[in-house]
Amino acid sequence: MSAEFAPAQAVSPSELLGLLDLAPKDLSVTVRAMAERQAQAQTQASARAMLALMEALVELDPSSVSHLMRAVMRLALGQSLLAVEKTALRIAGLADLQGETLRPTAEGEAILSLLAGRAAPALEQPRPATAETNVAPAPAMPEAFATMRFGEITFEVAEGATPDSLLFRTSDQGEWLPLGADRASGWTEIGAEMLNRATDTTGTYVQTHTIRLPEADLGEDVHRFELDHLHWWIKGDLSKAAFSTDPKSGWEALDTSLKGATLRDLGIAAAERMLPGFRVQIEADVQSWVRRMAHAAAIMPVLPRVA
């Protein structure tokens, strides 16, 4: 299934009735083509409904739907994807770039098949071992050839199963995970991907970069918050507060379910809830910051073990 196709038309009753007039030699070919078209139409119908639901949820809570979820739906519909959505698909191994076109991988096709109500096709069909079958030896456990340290977090990097491919894990976990970035990508891209996948980089960025300033001209209990190009105001205290993106236009009482240990924490929680597309609006700044951290990370080779 390509990321670039026109909406598929569902099979009509007249087409089904037309099968009765076909010769047996043409019947199987026609039925197969109709089944594939119907499956594609069902996939797109399901994706369209799911994407509409996701967009409605994002209006209420910008963090409620991941980039990967929306990317899968857009991929099924053949819609244009945001750069961050393309990255999410590639990191998850669900799509690859072929030239300038994003195409689903075998794993991506298996996920898309679920939208049509079909079981995901088996990606591998190994034969059971018998006495006559030569069982291949188990692959060797990956061994790290380098570590990349970001403050208290250290990643280990190992060779993947294919040339130039890489695996990673944090030093305190046992599971190796494939990287979308390879050796040719460079350490900055490798480090940025590891950080994005292992930590909430957006949450960390918001916590470390949001500034709270008093607005004495508007009252002793009014505070201005700044994060890159975003600005908002909080009035009140931890027990009762109001939110505004323009105090001259009025205030909106905060839901009591919003909590924060400090007024700054409350202001950040309010922005996540009240500013439409909060995380999307700062995504480019977050990724620039992540890449700067990756560029400055401490990279150390791991010496091979001596028998």
Sequence and secondary structure as in RCSB ss.txt:
>XXXX:A:sequence
MSAEFAPAQAVSPSELLGLLDLAPKDLSVTVRAMAERQAQAQTQASARAMLALMEALVELDPSSVSHLMRAVMRL
ALGQSLLAVEKTALRIAGLADLQGETLRPTAEGEAILSLLAGRAAPALEQPRPATAETNVAPAPAMPEAFATMRF
GEITFEVAEGATPDSLLFRTSDQGEWLPLGADRASGWTEIGAEMLNRATDTTGTYVQTHTIRLPEADLGEDVHRF
ELDHLHWWIKGDLSKAAFSTDPKSGWEALDTSLKGATLRDLGIAAAERMLPGFRVQIEADVQSWVRRMAHAAAIM
PVLPRVA
>XXXX:A:secstr
  SS        HHHHHHGGGS HHHHHHHHHHHHHHHHHHHHHHHHHHHHHHHHHHHHH TTSS HHHHHHHHH
HHT    HHHHHHHHHTTSEEEETTEEEE HHHHHHHHHHTT     S       TTS          EEEEEEE
TTEEEEEEE SSTT EEEEETT    EE SS GGG HHHHHHHHHHHHS HHHHHHHHH EEEE GGG TTEEEE
EETTEEEEEEE SSSEEEES GGG  EE  TT   SSHHHHHHHHHHHHSTTHHHHHHHHHHHHHHHHHHT EEE
E      
